[in-house]
Amino acid sequence: MKKILSTIVILFSLSVFSQNNSEKLPIFENCKAKPEDDTCFFATIQDNFKQNFNKQYTAEKSTIIALFAVDTLGKFDLLYIDAASDEIKNETKRVFSLLPTVEPATYNGKKVYAKYTLKVNFPFSDDDRTKKIAENAYHTEKITAQTELKEFDDIVYKKFENPQFKSGLNIPFNHQKYAEFEAYMNQVGANNHTAEKPYSYQDVARYYDFEKNFQAKAMKKTSWFGRKIWNENLVQMQGDGYWFLMNLILDMRGGKDFDSELQNTFVNTRGLNIQAGLGKNITFTTSIYESQGRFADYYNAYAVSLKPSGGNPATVPGVGIAKQFRTDAFDFPMAEANIKFTASRFFDVQLGYGRNFIGDGYRSIIQGDATSPYPFIKFNTTFWKIKYTNTYMFLRDITPENTAEGTYASKYMANHYLSYNLTKKWNLGLFESVVWSNTNGRGFDPNFINPIIFYRAVEFASSPKSGNALLGITSKYKFNSKFSAYGQFLIDEFSVGDVSKGNKSWKNKFGYQIGAKYFNAFNIENLTLQAEYNIVRPYVYSHSATLTNYTHNNQSMGHAWGANFKELIGIARYSKNRYFAQAKLIYGKKGFDYTDGTNNYNYGGNLFIPYDSDTNPRPYDEGAFAGQGNTTTILIGDFTAGYIINPSSNLKVFANIIHRSFDPTKASPTFEKSNTTWVSVGISTDLFNWYFDY
């Protein structure tokens, strides 16, 4: 008697190898009461198909042939499917995935790996005669320890179709790279959250077709060598539910600082970048760099000023601690990594070693990326109009004051960022950061795992000695799909009472940013114009204890210039096909401490001097302003143009010229007025932002 919907029949061709009394088929839980009944195993699989196969695929006549196995742990492994459509193949996979773990097949009492061939005919039927045929219709191959397995030969490779473009993999944060799709991300009505970076491919793919744009740039190359140089990843592989790609990292550049007496500048970087995905939920990437370099005089001097305790000569900004190379150059290895588990469209968790960025500008005053990589754990929760990010970071203090027995001190940071799209044009974000140290064996205090924003900041406000708390607000308004304005406001131990007095107290530790972007400016496709103003008052990011300042490896975790400055930035970016160009102009005034030995006051620009230091006291408590102290005018012009050799690895050839003017009010032998013209050409795999504008 036929059922209302299409019913099930499973027809098989019987061919059983080596059947004898010592061979036992796998046993389902419901078959344990009758272990000698081989038909129970077949009938249970039949019932599973009857109950679970989507009936929309069973109405028309068709056939499935599937090869599957039961391993020695009793798990089903679907090895091969031949079916009329991908939909039926996927449904067969789904039905097999529902089969429970069984007791494995045995041979002479030993567990063995057993393969079976299954043939399924549509439409299904349910009569006893068909069921009896099904019970005897498995092709079985018993495998013993002496048998050569065929699992390796059964591995199926697919055509590589750039699966990373649809995955949850993070896109390396690089301003020039992100400019390719930024206009698409900033359309009016988009319910996204552009301040929290890096993005994932899934984040961007809702608005920007990676595959289409990749194919538009692809060159017609047929040889293996031609494809690998101009279009493809060096190694790329895609299988059933997984993918893998690998590229070499190169940064070979040479140049000249025309105002230096040293030899020519150079960077020599070799490395490896790996990206991969397992299933739909797990992605990971890692990059390893081995580098040597010598830079323009001003950059070398800045790197030396960040040197760690213990003898190494410098810390290369944005990279890490450097060793001496030759007599006047640095050796600076670096590594980055990230593994992400995307549990659902609402939630993902990342374990990484790298950098994070919050903001829509070129700079960020609340969390920037001009620092060395660091270990972190990040949780992203996205729903409705909200994205909530919790990031827990493990940082390091390398100052002599906090170094004991050659070991650097550890400190920890917990950042909470809540982004909310109030309207289709206006986004508002709330930020909190707390920094605490590993004093008294405190370690990573589990109390800080509390994901509730502002909870710890309120506690620290009442007891500032226990840690450092910073609060912030971000905002972006899209006037239309071509023009948007953005801003940030940061409060670091803000004193409301002193603000109300209007006396410019040193306690008014705050900074802000305002900026605007013009996409496809003047109707020129891929031309983006940007203007930005940043101001950070004295003593921001510093704290009562050096160990709890807002830094890592002697670099600011906020704005790259630290504190006590104001800065105006103008940027123009343009790209067409594989060509790109960028022009940048920065004008700023920063207040430094005096270095002539006659004035030991702390004017608030050095983040590593406690703001209540006895040896370097504040010059005054009222009348503080951004740029106080040895006010220095900084002017930087930067122009870069180049050509993308391979869009898969973001390998580029480029030429760059930087002109920098540094003019302090009072010069000294260790703090000189300088003018620099630095020209470089090279080939580079661009995977992070390397800032030279200090």
Salt bridges, closest charged atoms under 4 A:
GLU29 OE1 - LYS32 NZ 3.11
GLU36 OE1 - LYS24 NZ 2.97
ASP47 OD1 - LYS50 NZ 3.89
GLU91 OE2 - ARG94 NH2 2.61
GLU103 OE2 - LYS32 NZ 3.29
ASP126 OD1 - LYS50 NZ 2.53
GLU135 OE1 - LYS132 NZ 3.59
ASP154 OD2 - LYS115 NZ 3.05
GLU180 OE1 - LYS177 NZ 3.55
GLU180 OE2 - LYS217 NZ 3.67
GLU182 OE2 - LYS517 NZ 2.24
GLU196 OE2 - LYS378 NZ 2.74
GLU196 OE1 - LYS387 NZ 3.01
GLU232 OE2 - ARG227 NE 3.02
GLU232 OE1 - LYS228 NZ 2.99
ASP240 OD1 - LYS93 NZ 3.31
ASP251 OD1 - ARG253 NE 2.94
ASP328 OD1 - ARG294 NH1 2.93
GLU336 OE2 - ARG355 NH2 2.81
ASP360 OD1 - LYS476 NZ 3.98
GLU432 OE1 - HIS416 NE2 3.69
ASP445 OD2 - ARG442 NE 3.44
GLU459 OE1 - ARG456 NH2 2.93
ASP492 OD2 - LYS509 NZ 3.57
GLU493 OE1 - LYS509 NZ 2.90
GLU493 OE2 - HIS543 NE2 3.20
GLU567 OE2 - ARG363 NH2 2.79
GLU567 OE1 - HIS559 NE2 2.72
ASP596 OD2 - LYS666 NZ 2.62
ASP612 OD2 - LYS465 NZ 3.84
ASP621 OD1 - ARG618 NE 2.96
ASP638 OD2 - LYS584 NZ 3.85
ASP686 OD2 - LYS652 NZ 3.23
ASP693 OD1 - ARG363 NH1 3.36
ASP693 OD2 - LYS584 NZ 2.95
